[in-house]
Amino acid sequence: MSVIIMLLCASLAVALFFLVAFIWSVKDGQYDDDYSPAHRILFDDKTSKE
């Protein structure tokens, strides 16, 4: 029975770690631009005239 409690505590700690990491990445702006990365490859880069 004590092994189940230890595993439950460990799994909750890992889940809490991933939740905190996700919230931190959202607040840091990791997911702000969801349009241009997927479509950036379709457009040519503007070259400068020399």
C-alpha distances in whole Angstrom, upper triangle without the diagonal:
4,5,5,7,9,10,11,13,15,16,17,19,20,21,23,25,26,27,29,31,32,33,35,37,38,39,41,43,41,42,45,47,46,50,51,49,49,53,54,55,57,60,62,62,65,67,69,73,75
4,5,5,6,9,10,11,12,14,15,17,18,20,21,23,25,26,27,29,30,32,33,35,36,37,39,41,40,40,44,46,45,49,50,48,48,52,53,54,56,59,61,61,64,66,68,72,73
4,5,5,6,8,10,10,12,14,15,16,18,20,21,23,24,26,27,29,30,31,33,35,36,37,39,38,38,42,44,43,46,48,46,46,50,51,51,54,56,58,58,61,63,65,69,70
4,5,5,6,9,10,10,12,14,15,16,18,20,21,22,24,26,27,28,30,32,33,34,36,38,36,36,40,42,41,44,46,44,44,48,49,49,52,54,57,57,60,62,64,68,69
4,5,5,6,9,10,11,12,14,15,16,18,20,21,22,24,26,27,28,30,31,33,34,36,35,36,39,41,40,44,46,44,44,48,49,50,52,54,57,57,60,62,64,67,69
4,5,5,6,9,10,11,12,14,15,17,19,20,21,23,24,26,27,29,30,32,33,35,34,34,38,40,40,43,45,42,43,47,47,48,51,53,55,55,58,60,62,65,67
4,5,5,6,8,10,11,12,14,15,17,18,20,21,22,24,26,27,29,30,31,33,32,32,36,38,37,40,42,40,40,44,45,45,48,50,52,52,55,57,59,63,64
4,5,5,6,9,10,10,12,14,15,16,18,20,21,22,24,26,27,28,30,32,30,31,34,36,36,39,41,39,39,43,44,45,47,50,52,52,55,57,59,63,64
4,6,5,6,9,10,10,12,14,15,16,18,20,21,22,24,26,27,28,30,29,30,33,36,35,39,41,39,39,43,44,45,47,49,52,51,54,56,58,62,63
4,5,5,6,9,10,11,13,14,15,17,18,20,21,23,25,26,27,29,27,28,32,34,34,37,39,36,37,41,41,42,45,47,49,49,52,54,56,59,61
4,5,5,6,9,10,11,12,14,15,17,18,20,21,23,24,26,27,26,26,30,32,31,35,36,34,34,38,39,40,42,45,47,47,50,52,54,58,59
4,5,5,6,8,10,10,12,14,15,16,18,20,21,22,24,26,25,25,28,31,30,34,36,34,34,38,39,40,43,45,47,47,50,52,54,58,59
4,5,5,6,9,10,11,12,14,15,16,18,20,21,22,25,23,24,28,30,30,34,35,33,34,38,38,40,42,44,46,46,48,50,52,56,57
4,5,5,6,9,10,11,12,14,15,17,18,20,21,23,21,22,26,28,27,31,32,30,31,35,35,36,39,41,43,43,45,48,49,53,55
4,5,5,6,9,10,11,12,14,15,17,18,20,21,20,20,24,26,25,29,31,29,29,33,34,35,38,40,42,42,45,47,49,53,54
4,5,5,6,9,10,11,12,14,15,16,18,20,19,20,23,26,26,29,31,29,30,34,35,36,39,40,43,42,45,47,49,53,54
4,5,5,6,9,10,10,12,14,15,16,19,17,19,22,25,25,28,30,28,29,32,33,34,37,39,41,40,42,44,46,50,51
4,5,5,6,9,10,10,12,14,15,17,15,16,19,22,21,25,26,24,25,29,30,31,34,35,38,37,40,42,44,48,49
4,5,5,6,8,10,11,12,14,16,15,15,18,21,21,25,26,25,26,29,30,32,34,36,38,38,40,43,44,48,50
4,5,5,6,9,10,11,12,14,14,15,18,21,21,25,27,25,27,30,30,32,35,36,38,37,40,42,44,47,49
4,6,5,6,9,10,10,13,11,13,16,19,19,23,24,22,24,27,27,29,32,33,35,34,37,39,40,44,46
4,5,5,6,9,10,11,10,10,13,16,16,20,21,20,21,25,25,27,30,31,33,33,35,37,39,43,45
4,5,5,6,8,10,10,11,13,16,17,21,22,21,23,26,27,29,31,32,35,34,36,38,40,44,46
4,5,5,6,9,9,11,13,16,17,21,22,21,23,26,26,28,31,32,34,32,35,37,38,42,44
4,5,5,6,5,8,10,13,14,18,19,17,19,22,22,25,27,28,30,29,31,33,35,39,40
4,5,5,6,6,8,11,12,16,18,17,19,22,22,25,27,28,30,29,31,34,35,39,41
4,5,8,9,9,13,15,18,20,19,22,24,24,27,29,29,32,30,32,34,36,39,41
4,6,8,9,12,14,18,18,18,20,23,22,25,27,28,29,28,29,32,33,37,38
4,6,5,8,11,14,15,14,17,19,19,22,24,24,26,25,27,29,30,34,36
4,6,8,10,13,13,12,15,17,17,20,22,23,25,24,26,28,30,34,36
4,6,6,10,12,11,13,15,16,19,21,22,24,23,26,28,30,34,36
4,6,9,10,11,13,15,15,18,20,20,23,22,24,27,29,32,35
4,6,7,8,10,11,12,15,16,17,19,19,21,24,26,29,32
4,6,7,8,10,11,14,15,16,19,19,22,25,27,31,33
4,6,6,7,9,12,12,13,16,17,19,22,25,28,31
4,5,5,5,9,10,10,13,13,16,19,21,25,28
4,6,5,8,10,11,14,14,17,19,22,26,28
4,6,7,8,11,14,15,18,21,24,27,30
4,5,6,7,11,12,15,18,22,25,27
4,5,6,8,9,12,15,18,21,24
4,6,8,9,13,15,19,22,24
4,7,10,13,15,19,22,24
4,7,9,12,16,18,21
4,6,9,12,15,18
4,6,9,13,15
4,7,9,13
4,6,9
4,6
4
